[in-house]
């Protein structure tokens, strides 16, 4: 990142002591005015209803990323399952980025409901607010922000940045081809062109948006645990590509491209503030050097879970015991914060 960008960033961004709003200089304000955002901002979230852990440090901002189980072009109103759930942790002190996958079939307590169920049902039952509250309640977290995107939106964003190169196996490439042949999304190849299949080889291949999304969806060749690894790998590759030559103008363009496909309670000022903090951390230089940009984690950890059949006959992934669940909570905190901060009340 250039010294000019660091200087501009430090002058542009200021925080008001009274209401916490972020204000920008005239040049940045003009850029914001030029954006034509169709941003679905969820103002219904009540922070007092999120079961926040007050003991966690405030130097990390955690955002729950939710991929909803739909191939439609509409995000809907919290009626789809949260098929993908990841905790994105941004450290404001050192600029580090951490990503934690939560297995979608994990058997947890959903606040307000008597019986335990799969964690991916929390979004369907209560939108972003209940999804955040469920993660907070089960893992002593303090998540106040979420962002939801569907498969169509993610594919469109990936296409907007020119696709992505992924090192994959022959089995993964074949699985993507097979799925797209048998279940072509209605938003794929809308111009009537024929899709060119991926090569059935081990190695790096260039994927367009739909193929990349299908890569993150593959589980027929292994299982959901491997699938969460592909999801984290895809996000790592996308971040690395985006950061190769990022600038304030390109940041604005990326936000403009993404917002029509996103439902979130992260306001635009907050979003820009976090993005500029990240850009000012040296991440562009790290990306250009080929360094790893995202540290990764997964819940549940190996050897702490088991398959369980519920009374209704559903197969879920459950913690082996309360002790094993606590181990996962402790490991999550240590991964994000470097120490364990249990909540005062459960």
PyMOL commands that set and color helices and strands:
alter all, ss='L'
color gray80, all
select helices_A, chain A and resi 3-12+26-34+47-49+121-139+151-160+170-182+209-217+224-242+248-259+268-279+283-288+322-337
alter helices_A, ss='H'
color red, helices_A
select strands_A, chain A and resi 14-15+22-23+40-41+60-68+82-91+97-102+107-108+117-118+145-150+164-168+203-207+262-264+294-299+305-309+315-319
alter strands_A, ss='S'
color yellow, strands_A
deselect
rebuild
show_as cartoon
